[in-house]
Amino acid sequence: MTGSLIAIGIVALAGVCCAAAPADSDGTPAPTNVPGRQYPRIAADLRVTFRVKAPEAQKVQLAPRGNDNGLGAGPFDMQRGPDGTWSVTTPPVRPGFHYYELIIDGFRCNDPNSATFFGWGQHTSGIEVPDPAADFSAAKDVPHGEIRTMWYRSTVTGQLRRAIIYTPPDYDRDAQKRYPVLYLQHGAGESELAWSMQGRLNFIMDNLLADGRALPMLVVMDNGYATPVAAAADRIANAEAFGEVVARDLIPAVDARYRTVANRDGRAIAGLSMGAMQALRVALKHPHLFSAIGWFSGIERNFDPAASHGGAFADATAFNARWRLLFVARGRHESPDGRVDFHEKLQQAGVRHVWFECDGAHEWRVWRRHLHEMAPLLFR
């Protein structure tokens, strides 16, 4: 499977269908539209017009998902046209990727005009508003890597699991070459598909490699949710089960099937939000497996360098000697709660780390930038 994974989900509702657009409509169709659909439509000033045909509906609203959604607070009431087509044009929105849904007579559903992405614990409509400042994540005419699927059985959960793996463009050219591995985790309510779909991981890595800014590496993305089987439940709490999956099952499976640098110097782990907290916890519990950590928009409330995480940060000199990189990042407009505090306390304790802020809130626009800034620092 080459390039980015694309999943299109269409919600079928009685009396609801897509709306056709007049040929002279302002703006251009969103790149996340279902092929051939003209709406949502993005104007030059970043206003976005949404349309849906629901002739039997009494009330239709556009509902952005999440408090930091770049489409605005919402929900926005849509206006009914003579033919039963409902539409609304938002104020100018933030560039980037945004989740949303429609509310039709109180029923929340996906927009049949847009592709769906697994977020908020379900397949959810999403819109990509092109960002002129994010050329680094664009699909360019450069050598492209591949997004592959690896199924493996977990001894921790007793189930088959699916990992998504990015291989760099030259992976199949030299059967002797081995590659370091970045294990990269999604946020709450998302899945192992998130970084390759919402995150544009493959294009970010392709462009970095084409520019010579990053070393070729594999990127492994797994599902951050895991429940131990009954036999393991007594000794593995649910909160720790994912880390045990990584250590016991995922890393051995990747090392067995791919040409990896199979030691701690050849492994890094990172994640966003929930995944950031998981990455930090997993790495600190298994320091023999990883040499670098990426923490994107996580939360570390009441962080105490002397006591938190079993005292892993208590001896700054020892920590700095052990870890090649601790990359700590957040969006400048997201809540500082447990984010800036983590950075400042690390700084005060003398724990070496890279601190990176960029414009944006708790959103994919920010996390794409975090990956773009961290990847060139890995495995040097």
Secondary structure as UniProt FT lines:
FT   TURN            14..15
FT   TURN            23..24
FT   STRAND          28..29
FT   TURN            31..32
FT   TURN            35..36
FT   STRAND          41..42
FT   TURN            44..45
FT   STRAND          48..53
FT   TURN            55..56
FT   STRAND          60..64
FT   TURN            67..68
FT   TURN            70..71
FT   STRAND          76..77
FT   STRAND          79..80
FT   TURN            82..83
FT   STRAND          85..89
FT   STRAND          96..104
FT   TURN            105..106
FT   STRAND          107..109
FT   TURN            112..113
FT   STRAND          116..119
FT   TURN            120..121
FT   STRAND          122..129
FT   TURN            132..133
FT   HELIX           135..137
FT   STRAND          146..153
FT   TURN            155..157
FT   STRAND          160..167
FT   TURN            169..173
FT   TURN            175..176
FT   STRAND          181..185
FT   TURN            188..189
FT   TURN            192..193
FT   HELIX           194..197
FT   HELIX           201..210
FT   TURN            211..212
FT   STRAND          218..221
FT   HELIX           230..233
FT   TURN            234..235
FT   HELIX           238..244
FT   HELIX           245..250
FT   HELIX           251..257
FT   HELIX           264..266
FT   STRAND          267..272
FT   HELIX           274..285
FT   TURN            287..289
FT   STRAND          292..296
FT   TURN            301..302
FT   TURN            305..307
FT   HELIX           308..311
FT   TURN            312..313
FT   HELIX           316..322
FT   STRAND          325..331
FT   TURN            332..333
FT   TURN            337..339
FT   HELIX           340..349
FT   STRAND          354..358
FT   HELIX           364..374
FT   HELIX           375..377
FT   TURN            378..379
//
